[in-house]
Amino acid sequence: MIIQNPIRVYSLCSHHMMPIIYDIAFAYIPDKGKQIGFSKIVRILRYIAKRQMNQEDFTQEVVDLFYSKLKPRGLAIVVSRIHLCMKMRGVQCDVINKTSAVKGDFKDYEKTRDEFLTLATNFNHLII
C-alpha cells in the first residue's frame, strides 16, 4: 500500500466562485509493479483541481482517472474540504466536509480499507 497524506490542492467552488482548500489522503496498491512517482500524483491532483467542480465530482473523477490509468489492485481517497463560501457567507461556519471513494481491494476487503483509514487519519506532519 502506498499512501500520500496530506496533499493540499486549491480550487474554486463551482457555485460561488470562491476558493476551496482540499487536503487529500491518497492510497493505492500497485499491481505487477506498475507504480507512479509521488510527485506525479500531486501534479495530477493539482491539475484536476484547476477545474471548477463540486467536491463529490472531484473525488470521483480522481478515483476513476487513477484507477483506469494505473490499473492498481486497489485505490482509495479521502478529500477534506474547507468551503470558504460557507465560512465567509451564508452560515459562516468552520465545518470541514469530507468525501471518499474506494475501488478494488479497498472496496472488497474491510481490513485493507481500515488500514488505509487508520494511516490516513493518524498522520503526523513532518517538519524539516
N, CA, C and O of each residue as an XYZ file, in Angstrom:
512
protein
N       0.847     -1.177      0.000
C       0.000      0.000      0.000
C       0.893      1.241      0.000
O       1.817      1.359      0.805
N       0.606      2.140     -0.896
C       1.338      3.399     -0.989
C       0.364      4.518     -0.626
O      -0.702      4.652     -1.228
N       0.749      5.322      0.373
C      -0.140      6.392      0.844
C       0.589      7.726      0.795
O       1.761      7.820      1.159
N      -0.114      8.750      0.343
C       0.346     10.129      0.457
C      -0.734     10.907      1.201
O      -1.920     10.820      0.884
N      -0.288     11.674      2.204
C      -1.244     12.385      3.037
C      -0.505     13.388      3.915
O       0.515     13.014      4.493
N      -0.935     14.601      4.050
C      -1.984     15.254      3.263
C      -1.389     15.906      2.019
O      -0.287     16.454      2.046
N      -2.131     15.831      0.956
C      -1.786     16.534     -0.276
C      -2.726     17.729     -0.342
O      -3.943     17.558     -0.419
N      -2.183     18.916     -0.313
C      -3.019     20.116     -0.337
C      -3.081     20.663     -1.762
O      -2.056     20.901     -2.400
N      -4.309     20.855     -2.242
C      -4.528     21.483     -3.544
C      -5.625     22.532     -3.392
O      -6.404     22.507     -2.439
N      -5.667     23.446     -4.345
C      -6.615     24.556     -4.292
C      -7.501     24.540     -5.526
O      -7.075     24.151     -6.614
N      -8.737     24.969     -5.334
C      -9.690     25.007     -6.428
C     -10.640     26.182     -6.207
O     -10.455     26.999     -5.305
N     -11.655     26.238     -7.057
C     -12.716     27.228     -6.906
C     -14.057     26.527     -6.843
O     -14.305     25.569     -7.575
N     -14.911     27.003     -5.972
C     -16.265     26.473     -5.848
C     -17.030     26.738     -7.146
O     -17.054     27.862     -7.648
N     -17.642     25.705     -7.671
C     -18.379     25.859     -8.928
C     -19.679     26.648     -8.740
O     -20.239     27.145     -9.716
N     -20.161     26.767     -7.512
C     -21.392     27.502     -7.249
C     -21.155     28.970     -6.926
O     -21.925     29.833     -7.347
N     -20.088     29.257     -6.177
C     -19.889     30.607     -5.656
C     -18.614     31.285     -6.136
O     -18.384     32.455     -5.828
N     -17.775     30.561     -6.893
C     -16.511     31.112     -7.406
C     -15.614     31.609     -6.270
O     -14.923     32.619     -6.407
N     -15.634     30.884     -5.147
C     -14.775     31.227     -4.017
C     -13.759     30.105     -3.820
O     -14.002     28.965     -4.217
N     -12.614     30.430     -3.204
C     -11.558     29.422     -3.032
C     -12.000     28.226     -2.194
O     -12.824     28.327     -1.285
N     -11.403     27.085     -2.553
C     -11.599     25.826     -1.840
C     -10.210     25.293     -1.514
O      -9.303     25.364     -2.343
N     -10.046     24.771     -0.328
C      -8.789     24.144      0.059
C      -9.063     22.662      0.292
O      -9.806     22.295      1.202
N      -8.456     21.811     -0.541
C      -8.590     20.362     -0.392
C      -7.360     19.814      0.326
O      -6.235     20.150     -0.042
N      -7.552     18.984      1.332
C      -6.499     18.150      1.896
C      -6.878     16.714      1.568
O      -7.953     16.240      1.934
N      -5.983     16.036      0.876
C      -6.303     14.734      0.299
C      -5.421     13.649      0.891
O      -4.206     13.808      1.003
N      -6.047     12.549      1.267
C      -5.339     11.313      1.608
C      -5.546     10.382      0.418
O      -6.679     10.054      0.065
N      -4.456      9.964     -0.190
C      -4.499      9.178     -1.424
C      -3.706      7.891     -1.218
O      -2.591      7.921     -0.697
N      -4.277      6.768     -1.623
C      -3.570      5.492     -1.493
C      -3.902      4.574     -2.661
O      -5.002      4.602     -3.214
N      -2.916      3.762     -3.015
C      -3.178      2.712     -3.985
C      -2.285      1.517     -3.706
O      -1.243      1.631     -3.062
N      -2.715      0.377     -4.204
C      -1.948     -0.855     -4.093
C      -1.560     -1.248     -5.512
O      -2.412     -1.663     -6.297
N      -0.274     -1.119     -5.847
C       0.166     -1.414     -7.218
C      -0.103     -2.876     -7.603
O      -0.116     -3.769     -6.756
N      -0.312     -3.081     -8.870
C      -0.460     -4.435     -9.408
C       0.690     -4.685    -10.368
O       0.920     -3.900    -11.288
N       1.401     -5.763    -10.157
C       2.502     -6.177    -11.039
C       3.559     -5.085    -11.187
O       4.097     -4.875    -12.273
N       3.846     -4.403    -10.103
C       4.932     -3.427    -10.109
C       4.644     -2.125    -10.829
O       5.534     -1.282    -10.945
N       3.434     -1.936    -11.312
C       3.104     -0.692    -12.016
C       2.854      0.413    -10.988
O       1.850      0.405    -10.276
N       3.793      1.365    -10.928
C       3.702      2.448     -9.961
C       3.834      3.788    -10.663
O       4.246      3.880    -11.820
N       3.467      4.822     -9.919
C       3.595      6.186    -10.415
C       4.411      6.968     -9.384
O       4.298      6.713     -8.185
N       5.222      7.906     -9.837
C       6.038      8.704     -8.927
C       5.186      9.543     -7.991
O       4.095      9.987     -8.349
N       5.701      9.753     -6.787
C       4.959     10.533     -5.790
C       4.614     11.937     -6.299
O       3.497     12.415     -6.101
N       5.560     12.582     -6.943
C       5.291     13.947     -7.412
C       4.245     13.962     -8.518
O       3.517     14.943     -8.665
N       4.160     12.891     -9.293
C       3.158     12.825    -10.368
C       1.748     12.804     -9.797
O       0.832     13.405    -10.358
N       1.583     12.114     -8.688
C       0.265     12.076     -8.046
C      -0.166     13.490     -7.677
O      -1.293     13.898     -7.962
N       0.727     14.230     -7.047
C       0.417     15.605     -6.632
C       0.117     16.469     -7.848
O      -0.848     17.233     -7.844
N       0.933     16.354     -8.881
C       0.718     17.163    -10.090
C      -0.641     16.879    -10.737
O      -1.333     17.801    -11.168
N      -1.011     15.619    -10.799
C      -2.298     15.255    -11.406
C      -3.455     15.780    -10.554
O      -4.435     16.296    -11.093
N      -3.350     15.653     -9.238
C      -4.403     16.177     -8.364
C      -4.549     17.688     -8.521
O      -5.664     18.206     -8.568
N      -3.433     18.385     -8.600
C      -3.486     19.841     -8.802
C      -4.108     20.188    -10.149
O      -4.870     21.148    -10.258
N      -3.786     19.415    -11.157
C      -4.330     19.657    -12.492
C      -5.856     19.484    -12.496
O      -6.579     20.318    -13.041
N      -6.330     18.412    -11.893
C      -7.779     18.168    -11.834
C      -8.473     19.268    -11.041
O      -9.563     19.706    -11.409
N      -7.845     19.720     -9.952
C      -8.452     20.742     -9.087
C      -8.545     22.109     -9.753
O      -9.281     22.973     -9.277
N      -7.816     22.321    -10.842
C      -7.882     23.620    -11.523
C      -9.266     23.889    -12.110
O      -9.661     25.040    -12.297
N      -9.990     22.821    -12.395
C     -11.340     22.989    -12.931
C     -12.323     23.213    -11.782
O     -12.160     22.667    -10.690
N     -13.322     24.010    -12.045
C     -14.364     24.236    -11.041
C     -15.319     23.048    -11.045
O     -15.903     22.710    -12.075
N     -15.470     22.424     -9.892
C     -16.434     21.327     -9.758
C     -16.725     21.118     -8.283
O     -15.964     21.553     -7.419
N     -17.820     20.456     -8.010
C     -18.131     20.221     -6.601
C     -17.244     19.105     -6.054
O     -16.629     18.356     -6.813
N     -17.190     19.009     -4.753
C     -16.283     18.079     -4.086
C     -16.578     16.624     -4.439
O     -15.658     15.831     -4.640
N     -17.842     16.280     -4.514
C     -18.208     14.897     -4.833
C     -17.695     14.495     -6.214
O     -17.167     13.397     -6.390
N     -17.853     15.386     -7.190
C     -17.375     15.095     -8.538
C     -15.851     15.035     -8.595
O     -15.288     14.190     -9.291
N     -15.184     15.929     -7.866
C     -13.721     15.920     -7.807
C     -13.227     14.573     -7.270
O     -12.346     13.947     -7.859
N     -13.798     14.142     -6.160
C     -13.390     12.883     -5.528
C     -13.562     11.710     -6.480
O     -12.655     10.893     -6.633
N     -14.716     11.624     -7.115
C     -14.991     10.503     -8.017
C     -14.123     10.558     -9.265
O     -13.653      9.522     -9.734
N     -13.903     11.742     -9.805
C     -13.067     11.869    -11.001
C     -11.632     11.429    -10.720
O     -11.010     10.764    -11.548
N     -11.115     11.796     -9.565
C      -9.756     11.394     -9.199
C      -9.648      9.869     -9.138
O      -8.738      9.286     -9.726
N     -10.566      9.233     -8.434
C     -10.530      7.777     -8.303
C     -10.688      7.098     -9.661
O      -9.950      6.164     -9.975
N     -11.626      7.551    -10.452
C     -11.850      6.939    -11.758
C     -10.636      7.078    -12.672
O     -10.261      6.124    -13.353
N     -10.021      8.261    -12.691
C      -8.864      8.502    -13.552
C      -7.670      7.633    -13.154
O      -7.105      6.925    -13.987
N      -7.294      7.690    -11.887
C      -6.137      6.907    -11.435
C      -6.387      5.404    -11.580
O      -5.479      4.657    -11.946
N      -7.608      4.961    -11.297
C      -7.918      3.526    -11.381
C      -7.852      3.034    -12.826
O      -7.371      1.933    -13.092
N      -8.337      3.851    -13.749
C      -8.331      3.424    -15.152
C      -6.931      3.455    -15.765
O      -6.614      2.628    -16.620
N      -6.096      4.393    -15.340
C      -4.754      4.525    -15.922
C      -3.719      3.623    -15.242
O      -2.900      3.002    -15.920
N      -3.751      3.546    -13.910
C      -2.777      2.738    -13.178
C      -3.136      1.251    -13.144
O      -2.260      0.386    -13.103
N      -4.429      0.975    -13.162
C      -4.946     -0.374    -13.007
C      -4.367     -1.067    -11.765
O      -3.823     -2.168    -11.854
N      -4.493     -0.401    -10.600
C      -3.956     -0.976     -9.360
C      -4.872     -2.064     -8.816
O      -5.990     -2.248     -9.299
N      -4.390     -2.781     -7.810
C      -5.243     -3.752     -7.117
C      -6.314     -3.029     -6.316
O      -7.405     -3.559     -6.107
N      -6.003     -1.816     -5.867
C      -6.976     -1.034     -5.118
C      -6.571      0.426     -5.088
O      -5.396      0.767     -5.223
N      -7.578      1.291     -4.906
C      -7.328      2.726     -4.842
C      -8.325      3.353     -3.878
O      -9.504      2.998     -3.871
N      -7.842      4.292     -3.063
C      -8.721      4.949     -2.082
C      -8.326      6.411     -1.954
O      -7.163      6.783     -2.115
N      -9.330      7.228     -1.658
C      -9.090      8.657     -1.467
C     -10.079      9.192     -0.436
O     -11.246      8.803     -0.408
N      -9.583     10.092      0.406
C     -10.441     10.875      1.297
C     -10.093     12.328      1.033
O      -8.927     12.721      1.071
N     -11.121     13.118      0.765
C     -10.935     14.542      0.485
C     -11.615     15.334      1.593
O     -12.824     15.222      1.798
N     -10.826     16.136      2.306
C     -11.359     17.056      3.313
C     -11.337     18.440      2.690
O     -10.363     18.832      2.048
N     -12.411     19.165      2.887
C     -12.536     20.434      2.179
C     -13.004     21.528      3.108
O     -13.962     21.365      3.865
N     -12.311     22.641      3.036
C     -12.760     23.844      3.729
C     -13.461     24.708      2.688
O     -12.838     25.169      1.731
N     -14.739     24.919      2.877
C     -15.529     25.732      1.964
C     -15.447     27.188      2.410
O     -16.094     27.567      3.387
N     -14.677     27.999      1.722
C     -14.614     29.410      2.117
C     -15.945     30.108      1.861
O     -16.248     31.114      2.503
N     -16.745     29.585      0.930
C     -18.069     30.175      0.719
C     -18.951     29.955      1.962
O     -19.756     30.819      2.309
N     -18.799     28.805      2.627
C     -19.553     28.557      3.857
C     -18.984     29.354      5.027
O     -19.724     29.779      5.914
N     -17.677     29.554      5.025
C     -17.019     30.258      6.121
C     -17.273     31.762      6.055
O     -17.437     32.410      7.088
N     -17.307     32.316      4.849
C     -17.386     33.765      4.686
C     -18.784     34.293      4.437
O     -19.068     35.454      4.734
N     -19.659     33.466      3.900
C     -21.010     33.922      3.621
C     -21.994     32.872      4.125
O     -21.572     31.872      4.705
N     -23.236     33.064      3.927
C     -24.216     32.064      4.335
C     -24.140     31.731      5.816
O     -24.337     32.606      6.659
N     -23.856     30.469      6.140
C     -23.887     30.007      7.534
C     -22.675     30.440      8.348
O     -22.710     30.351      9.576
N     -21.628     30.894      7.722
C     -20.409     31.386      8.375
C     -19.927     30.437      9.471
O     -19.862     30.794     10.648
N     -19.593     29.219      9.048
C     -19.106     28.221      9.996
C     -17.815     27.590      9.485
O     -17.481     27.691      8.304
N     -17.101     26.940     10.392
C     -15.808     26.345     10.077
C     -15.898     24.841      9.814
O     -14.933     24.117     10.057
N     -17.010     24.374      9.337
C     -17.202     22.951      9.105
C     -16.231     22.443      8.034
O     -15.933     23.137      7.063
N     -15.752     21.225      8.237
C     -14.922     20.560      7.233
C     -15.765     19.442      6.633
O     -16.283     18.584      7.348
N     -15.892     19.465      5.322
C     -16.670     18.461      4.615
C     -15.734     17.396      4.072
O     -14.674     17.715      3.533
N     -16.119     16.125      4.210
C     -15.280     15.022      3.739
C     -16.051     14.147      2.777
O     -17.234     13.860      2.962
N     -15.335     13.730      1.734
C     -15.866     12.752      0.803
C     -14.814     11.670      0.624
O     -13.626     11.907      0.844
N     -15.246     10.497      0.231
C     -14.303      9.409      0.000
C     -14.794      8.537     -1.138
O     -15.976      8.526     -1.484
N     -13.852      7.809     -1.704
C     -14.191      6.832     -2.742
C     -13.138      5.732     -2.693
O     -11.959      5.995     -2.458
N     -13.574      4.510     -2.916
C     -12.679      3.365     -2.898
C     -13.000      2.440     -4.075
O     -14.136      2.363     -4.542
N     -11.967      1.748     -4.531
C     -12.136      0.757     -5.602
C     -11.217     -0.422     -5.320
O     -10.242     -0.305     -4.578
N     -11.542     -1.546     -5.916
C     -10.690     -2.730     -5.826
C     -10.585     -3.260     -4.407
O     -11.585     -3.382     -3.700
N      -9.336     -3.579     -3.992
C      -9.108     -4.182     -2.674
C      -9.637     -3.325     -1.528
O     -10.067     -3.860     -0.506
N      -9.611     -2.010     -1.684
C     -10.119     -1.139     -0.621
C     -11.632     -1.284     -0.472
O     -12.173     -1.118      0.621
N     -12.290     -1.586     -1.547
C     -13.743     -1.789     -1.504
C     -14.082     -3.216     -1.057
O     -15.033     -3.439     -0.307
N     -13.283     -4.168     -1.534
C     -13.590     -5.579     -1.301
C     -13.155     -6.111      0.061
O     -13.749     -7.058      0.576
N     -12.114     -5.504      0.650
C     -11.547     -6.038      1.889
C     -11.565     -4.988      3.003
O     -10.862     -3.979      2.945
N     -12.376     -5.254      4.000
C     -12.530     -4.322      5.111
C     -11.198     -4.063      5.813
O     -10.921     -2.930      6.208
N     -10.376     -5.089      5.973
C      -9.087     -4.928      6.652
C      -8.184     -3.943      5.896
O      -7.512     -3.118      6.514
N      -8.171     -4.030      4.587
C      -7.367     -3.121      3.764
C      -7.883     -1.692      3.883
O      -7.108     -0.749      4.044
N      -9.193     -1.549      3.803
C      -9.828     -0.232      3.934
C      -9.551      0.370      5.307
O      -9.233      1.555      5.414
N      -9.671     -0.437      6.354
C      -9.422      0.044      7.716
C      -7.967      0.461      7.907
O      -7.691      1.454      8.581
N      -7.030     -0.290      7.316
C      -5.620      0.083      7.411
C      -5.389      1.458      6.785
O      -4.702      2.302      7.361
N      -5.965      1.676      5.608
C      -5.834      2.982      4.955
C      -6.418      4.088      5.821
O      -5.767      5.108      6.048
N      -7.634      3.897      6.304
C      -8.286      4.942      7.091
C      -7.524      5.235      8.381
O      -7.445      6.391      8.796
N      -6.968      4.222      9.013
C      -6.166      4.426     10.217
C      -4.919      5.235      9.900
O      -4.609      6.200     10.598
N      -4.201      4.851      8.852
C      -2.987      5.567      8.473
C      -3.296      6.985      7.991
O      -2.540      7.914      8.275
N      -4.379      7.153      7.280
C      -4.733      8.469      6.730
C      -5.179      9.439      7.821
O      -4.944     10.642      7.702
N      -5.809      8.947      8.866
C      -6.306      9.848      9.911
C      -5.315     10.049     11.042
O      -5.467     10.982     11.830
N      -4.305      9.199     11.142
C      -3.311      9.325     12.213
C      -1.968      9.811     11.695
O      -0.923      9.479     12.254
N      -1.997     10.582     10.649
C      -0.769     11.060     10.028
C      -0.170     12.180     10.865
O      -0.867     13.109     11.273
N       1.132     12.078     11.115
C       1.845     13.142     11.823
C       2.629     13.952     10.802
O       3.393     13.393     10.016
N       2.442     15.256     10.813
C       3.189     16.118      9.891
C       4.653     16.125     10.275
O       5.007     16.270     11.445
N       5.489     15.969      9.280
C       6.927     16.045      9.488
C       7.386     17.479      9.271
O       6.992     18.118      8.295
N       8.198     17.978     10.155
C       8.736     19.320      9.999
C      10.219     19.194      9.710
O      10.972     18.618     10.495
N      10.623     19.733      8.590
C      12.035     19.655      8.184
C      12.631     21.045      8.204
O      13.811     21.215      7.896
